[in-house]
Amino acid sequence: MTEFTPRIFSGIKPSGGVTLGNYLGAIKRWVDMQGPDFQTIYCAVDLHAITVWQDPAALRNGTREIAAALIASGIDPERSILFNQSQVSAHAELAWIFNCVARVGWMNRMTQFKEKAGKNAEAVSLGLYAYPALMAADILAYHATHVPVGEDQKQHVELTRDIAAKFNNDYKVDFFPLTEPVIEGPATRVMNLRDGTKKMSKSGESDMERINMTDDADTIAKKFRKARTDPAPLPDTLDELKDRPEARNLVDIYAGLSDSTPQAVLSDYAGAGWGKFKPALADLAVAKLSPISTEMSRLMSDPSEIDRVLARGAERAKALAEPILARTYGIVGLVG
Ligand code: TYM
C-alpha cells in the first residue's frame, strides 16, 4: 500500500447553528490537531446542507456563522485550509464518480439516512440518499488519511473506506487511501439534555435539549439547571453510571470542556449532589463558551471579511483537489 502524507479533512453542515455536541465532538478536536504533524482541511459543507430544504438567506448566514464559529474556536485560516464546499467543484464532480462506485445496498444500510427519512423515505430528496458518496468525495478529493468526527459519523467514514477500496480494486490502482475515522476524547457523543438516550442535535424540537454556541450565560446556566438527571449523587466509578445516561452525559461534558477525563471528574465530585455539580458545570461552560460566542458576533459583524477568508481557503483547497480529480478522471477513462 502506498504511503500517503498524513492529511486531515473534516466538515460541518451550515444548517441551524452550532451545538455543544459539534464543539466537543468535532471543532475543539480540530483545533487541537492543527500543528506540524498534519495538514488540516476544514469545510462548511453547504452542499450537504441542501439535502434538506434550506432557506437561501439562512443558508448564506449559516455558512458564515460556521466559519465564524470555527475561527472563534481557534481554527487558524493560515495554518488550516478553511472554506465552504460549494466553492470547490471537485467535491461534486468526484461525488458523481463515487455514485457510480457505491452500491445501492450500501446506502440502504446507512442508519443516519434511515433515521432522517423515517417513514417518509419515498418523499425525501435523492441527495439525502446519496449524501454519503458526497461525503466520501469530500474526504478523498484531498487523499485525506484521517477524519476527526463524532461517533454518529463513524458509519459514513467506514463507507468512505469501502468506496476507496472498491475504486482501487475495480480500476486496479492504489490511488485512494483507506481513511481512518478519528473518534477520540470524552465527548464523542454528547446527548440531549432532556433525554440522555438521544443525541444532542441542532434539529431537536426543543431548544432546552441543547446548548448552542450562541447562547448567553443565563441561557446556558438555565439549560444545565433544568437538564434532566436522577436523584442519586455522583458515584466514585464510571461503572456506576452505566444505567444513568443523563448523569453520564453531564460528566462527559464536564470532562470535554475541562480537557479532563470522566473518571477524573468523578474523583473530584464523588458524593456531590446535582445542586453542587450543575452550577459548577454551568460556570465551566460559560467560561469556555462565552469568549467564543463574543468573538463569533464580532466576526459576524463583517461578513465580507469572512467571505474573503473562505474564498482564499477555497483557492488553496482547489490547488490540492483539482489534480486528484484530474487523475481520477484519467483512471476512469474520461477523455480530456
Ligand atoms: P454534522 O454537521 O452533523 O456535525 C459536525 C460534526 O459534529 C459532530 N457531532 C457531534 N459529536 C458529538 N456529539 C454530538 N451530539 C454531535 N453532533 C454532531 C459530528 O459527528 C461531526 O463530526 N456528514 C457530516 C458532515 C460532513 C463530513 C464530511 C464530516 C460532510 N462531509 C467529510 C467529515 C468528513 C455531518 O453531517 O456532520
Residues whose N, C-alpha, C, O or C-beta is under 5 A from the ligand:
A	BS01	TYM	F9 S10 G11 I12 K13 G21 N22 G25 A26 V45 H48 M135 D138 I139 V147 P148 V149 G150 E151 D152 Q153 A187 T188 R189 V190 M191 K199 M200
